Amino acid sequence: MPTNLKDALQKWAEKNEGAAAAEAEEILLYGQIPPIEKLDATLNTLAACHKLSMSSNAIEKITNLGALKSLKILSLARNNIKNLSGLEAVGDTLEQLWMSYNNVEKLKGITSLKKLKVLYMSNNNVKDWGEFMKLADLPNLEELVFVGNPLEEKHSSEGDWRDLVTIKLPKLKKLDGVPIVRSSDDDE
């Protein structure tokens, strides 16, 4: 039987000397045993949360984020997530999204994250430029980790990955952990 969010938050409170999850700015629920499978309505109690870490669980869908009006960092790495639908609810606040090691193929939903600065998206299943180009609609995106996606693997083996991404995402400052150096005539 999977761990539900209510039980996970109760364990969190016990570990944090009875702290109230509803008032906490950082909630770490990663690697629950047994794993969390569902983002249920219990999330509605976390209105003060700035950083929510639920990586290394068995979550399949992004849901019930509507009440997280202060959320800036969301970590859902190492789950079973296939798409990014559901992120629209945190589109006005989210600055970092950690989604590495999932099964994401389509980036639908990402374009609502207008404040997103950091996207860790390594080891997913993004295969084509059409999906990748949805990232161009993120006006504040500065750092991207995309290693281990079929699109990146293909173009890295062809030797043109960094050059192509630098052209397609001109505001990006860091790609796959390495700063992007542009020639001085590209400076503002």
C-alpha positions as CSV (number, residue, x, y, z in Angstrom):
1,M,0.0,0.0,0.0
2,P,1.5,3.4,-1.0
3,T,2.1,6.2,1.4
4,N,-0.6,8.9,1.2
5,L,0.2,12.6,1.5
6,K,-1.5,12.9,4.8
7,D,0.6,10.2,6.4
8,A,3.8,11.6,4.8
9,L,3.1,15.0,6.2
10,Q,2.4,13.5,9.6
11,K,5.8,11.8,9.5
12,W,7.4,15.1,8.3
13,A,5.8,16.9,11.4
14,E,7.2,14.2,13.7
15,K,10.7,14.5,12.2
16,N,10.5,18.3,12.6
17,E,9.6,18.4,16.3
18,G,5.9,18.9,15.7
19,A,6.2,21.7,13.2
20,A,3.0,22.6,11.4
21,A,3.2,21.7,7.7
22,A,0.7,24.4,6.9
23,E,3.1,27.0,8.1
24,A,6.3,25.5,6.8
25,E,8.2,27.1,3.9
26,E,10.1,23.9,3.0
27,I,8.6,20.5,2.9
28,L,10.8,17.5,2.1
29,L,8.8,14.3,1.3
30,Y,11.3,12.6,-1.0
31,G,12.0,8.8,-0.9
32,Q,9.0,7.8,1.1
33,I,8.8,4.1,1.9
34,P,6.4,2.9,0.6
35,P,6.4,5.6,-2.1
36,I,3.8,8.3,-2.6
37,E,1.8,7.6,-5.8
38,K,-0.6,10.5,-5.8
39,L,-0.6,14.3,-5.3
40,D,-4.0,14.5,-3.5
41,A,-6.0,17.4,-2.0
42,T,-3.8,17.3,1.1
43,L,-1.5,19.6,-0.8
44,N,-4.1,22.3,-0.2
45,T,-2.9,22.7,3.3
46,L,0.6,23.8,2.2
47,A,-0.2,27.4,1.3
48,A,3.0,28.8,2.9
49,C,5.3,26.3,1.2
50,H,8.1,27.8,-1.0
51,K,10.0,24.5,-1.6
52,L,8.3,21.2,-2.0
53,S,10.4,18.1,-2.6
54,M,8.7,14.9,-3.5
55,S,11.4,13.2,-5.6
56,S,12.1,9.5,-5.6
57,N,8.5,8.4,-5.2
58,A,6.0,6.8,-7.6
59,I,4.0,9.9,-8.6
60,E,2.4,9.6,-12.1
61,K,0.5,12.9,-12.5
62,I,1.0,16.5,-11.4
63,T,-2.3,17.5,-9.7
64,N,-3.7,19.6,-6.8
65,L,-1.1,22.4,-6.8
66,G,-3.7,25.1,-6.9
67,A,-3.4,26.2,-3.2
68,L,0.5,26.4,-3.3
69,K,0.4,30.1,-4.0
70,S,4.0,30.7,-2.6
71,L,5.7,27.8,-4.3
72,K,9.0,28.7,-5.9
73,I,10.8,25.3,-6.1
74,L,9.1,22.0,-7.0
75,S,11.2,18.8,-7.1
76,L,9.4,15.8,-8.6
77,A,12.6,14.1,-10.0
78,R,12.7,10.3,-10.0
79,N,9.0,9.6,-10.3
80,N,6.8,8.1,-13.1
81,I,5.5,11.4,-14.5
82,K,4.8,11.3,-18.3
83,N,3.7,14.9,-18.9
84,L,3.7,18.4,-17.3
85,S,0.0,19.1,-17.3
86,G,-1.0,20.5,-13.9
87,L,1.8,23.0,-13.6
88,E,-0.5,25.8,-14.7
89,A,-1.6,26.2,-11.1
90,V,1.8,27.4,-10.0
91,G,2.6,29.4,-13.2
92,D,2.7,32.7,-11.4
93,T,5.3,31.7,-8.7
94,L,7.4,28.7,-9.7
95,E,11.1,29.6,-10.4
96,Q,12.7,26.1,-10.3
97,L,11.3,22.8,-11.6
98,W,13.3,19.6,-11.0
99,M,11.9,16.9,-13.2
100,S,14.9,14.7,-14.1
101,Y,14.5,10.9,-14.3
102,N,10.9,10.8,-15.3
103,N,9.1,9.7,-18.5
104,V,8.2,13.1,-19.8
105,E,7.9,13.2,-23.6
106,K,5.7,16.2,-24.1
107,L,6.3,19.7,-22.6
108,K,2.7,20.8,-22.7
109,G,2.0,22.9,-19.6
110,I,5.5,24.3,-19.3
111,T,4.7,27.5,-21.1
112,S,2.5,28.7,-18.2
113,L,5.6,29.0,-15.9
114,K,6.4,32.6,-16.7
115,K,8.8,33.0,-13.8
116,L,10.7,29.8,-14.3
117,K,14.5,30.3,-14.2
118,V,15.8,26.8,-13.6
119,L,14.6,23.6,-15.3
120,Y,16.3,20.2,-14.6
121,M,14.8,17.9,-17.2
122,S,17.6,15.3,-17.7
123,N,16.9,11.7,-18.5
124,N,13.4,12.0,-19.8
125,N,12.0,11.1,-23.3
126,V,11.8,14.4,-25.2
127,K,12.6,13.5,-28.8
128,D,11.9,16.5,-31.0
129,W,12.6,20.2,-31.4
130,G,8.8,21.0,-31.6
131,E,8.5,20.0,-27.9
132,F,11.8,21.6,-27.0
133,M,10.9,24.9,-28.5
134,K,8.1,25.3,-25.9
135,L,11.0,26.3,-23.7
136,A,11.5,29.4,-25.8
137,D,8.2,30.8,-24.4
138,L,9.8,30.9,-20.9
139,P,11.0,34.5,-20.7
140,N,13.2,34.0,-17.5
141,L,14.7,30.6,-18.2
142,E,18.4,30.9,-17.5
143,E,19.5,27.4,-16.6
144,L,18.6,24.1,-18.3
145,V,19.7,20.5,-17.8
146,F,18.5,18.4,-20.7
147,V,21.1,15.6,-20.8
148,G,19.8,12.1,-21.4
149,N,16.8,13.0,-23.5
150,P,16.8,11.4,-27.0
151,L,16.9,14.9,-28.6
152,E,20.0,15.9,-26.7
153,E,21.7,12.5,-27.2
154,K,21.2,12.6,-31.0
155,H,22.6,16.2,-31.3
156,S,25.4,15.7,-28.8
157,S,26.6,12.7,-30.9
158,E,26.3,14.9,-34.0
159,G,28.3,17.6,-32.2
160,D,25.8,20.4,-32.5
161,W,23.7,20.3,-29.3
162,R,25.2,23.3,-27.5
163,D,25.3,25.5,-30.7
164,L,21.7,24.7,-31.6
165,V,20.3,25.3,-28.1
166,T,22.3,28.5,-27.7
167,I,20.6,29.8,-30.9
168,K,17.1,28.5,-30.0
169,L,17.2,29.8,-26.4
170,P,19.2,33.1,-26.6
171,K,18.6,34.1,-23.0
172,L,20.0,30.8,-21.5
173,K,23.1,31.3,-19.3
174,K,23.8,27.7,-18.4
175,L,23.2,24.4,-20.3
176,D,23.8,21.0,-18.9
177,G,25.8,22.4,-16.0
178,V,28.2,24.4,-18.2
179,P,28.0,28.2,-18.5
180,I,27.2,29.5,-22.0
181,V,29.8,31.8,-23.3
182,R,28.6,34.1,-26.1
183,S,30.8,36.4,-28.2
184,S,31.0,40.0,-27.0
185,D,28.9,41.3,-30.0
186,D,26.0,39.4,-28.6
187,D,26.1,41.5,-25.4
188,E,23.3,44.0,-24.8
